[in-house]
Amino acid sequence: MRPSVRSGNIRSMAQSRSHLDIVTILRLARDILRFVSSTFRPHAQLAAENLFLRMQLALYIERQVKPRRAHDATRMTLVALSRLIGHS
């Protein structure tokens, strides 16, 4: 009886992993679309969004709110952007 339980657990883990991969790919695609769409927005709109995000960050720091853990897609996007921008 135990081997069937183990094979069930392995199958469940494989399905769970493939689900996480799909979610990561979808989040990565969403980030890419947002980045591309931001290239077509007016400078004033991007500046306003930047100001809002800075104010939000200041509130988090002031209230000592612990940030949520980044998703795999978020980490991949940050790595890609840092390579795209390049370090001097």
C-alpha positions as CSV (number, residue, x, y, z in Angstrom):
1,M,0.0,0.0,0.0
2,R,2.9,2.4,0.7
3,P,4.3,2.4,-2.9
4,S,1.0,3.7,-4.3
5,V,1.0,6.5,-1.7
6,R,4.5,7.5,-2.6
7,S,3.8,7.5,-6.4
8,G,0.7,9.6,-5.6
9,N,2.8,12.1,-3.7
10,I,5.4,12.2,-6.5
11,R,2.7,12.8,-9.1
12,S,1.1,15.5,-7.0
13,M,4.4,17.2,-6.5
14,A,5.1,17.1,-10.3
15,Q,1.6,18.6,-11.0
16,S,2.2,21.3,-8.4
17,R,5.6,22.2,-9.9
18,S,4.2,22.4,-13.4
19,H,1.4,24.7,-12.1
20,L,4.0,26.9,-10.5
21,D,6.0,27.0,-13.7
22,I,2.9,28.1,-15.6
23,V,2.1,30.8,-13.1
24,T,5.7,32.1,-13.2
25,I,5.6,32.2,-17.0
26,L,2.3,34.1,-17.0
27,R,3.6,36.6,-14.4
28,L,6.7,37.1,-16.5
29,A,4.7,37.7,-19.6
30,R,2.6,40.3,-17.7
31,D,5.7,42.1,-16.6
32,I,7.1,42.2,-20.1
33,L,3.8,43.6,-21.4
34,R,3.8,46.3,-18.7
35,F,7.4,47.2,-19.6
36,V,6.6,47.5,-23.3
37,S,3.5,49.5,-22.7
38,S,5.4,51.9,-20.5
39,T,7.6,52.8,-23.4
40,F,4.5,54.3,-25.1
41,R,3.3,56.4,-22.2
42,P,3.9,60.1,-21.9
43,H,6.8,61.2,-19.7
44,A,4.5,63.1,-17.4
45,Q,2.5,59.9,-16.7
46,L,5.6,57.9,-15.9
47,A,6.9,60.7,-13.6
48,A,3.6,60.7,-11.8
49,E,3.7,56.9,-11.4
50,N,7.3,57.1,-10.1
51,L,6.3,59.8,-7.6
52,F,3.4,57.6,-6.4
53,L,5.7,54.6,-6.0
54,R,8.3,56.6,-4.1
55,M,5.5,57.9,-1.7
56,Q,4.3,54.3,-1.2
57,L,7.8,53.1,-0.4
58,A,8.2,56.0,2.1
59,L,5.0,55.0,3.8
60,Y,6.2,51.3,4.1
61,I,9.5,52.5,5.5
62,E,7.8,54.8,8.0
63,R,5.4,52.2,9.2
64,Q,8.1,49.5,9.1
65,V,6.0,47.2,7.0
66,K,7.8,44.1,6.0
67,P,7.8,43.6,2.2
68,R,6.3,40.5,0.7
69,R,8.6,37.9,-0.7
70,A,9.2,38.3,-4.4
71,H,7.8,35.8,-6.9
72,D,10.1,33.9,-9.3
73,A,8.7,36.0,-12.1
74,T,9.5,39.2,-10.3
75,R,13.1,38.2,-9.7
76,M,13.5,37.2,-13.3
77,T,12.1,40.5,-14.5
78,L,14.5,42.4,-12.2
79,V,17.5,40.4,-13.4
80,A,16.5,41.0,-17.1
81,L,16.0,44.7,-16.5
82,S,19.3,45.1,-14.7
83,R,21.1,43.4,-17.6
84,L,19.2,45.5,-20.1
85,I,20.1,48.7,-18.4
86,G,23.6,47.5,-17.6
87,H,26.0,48.4,-14.8
88,S,28.8,51.0,-15.3
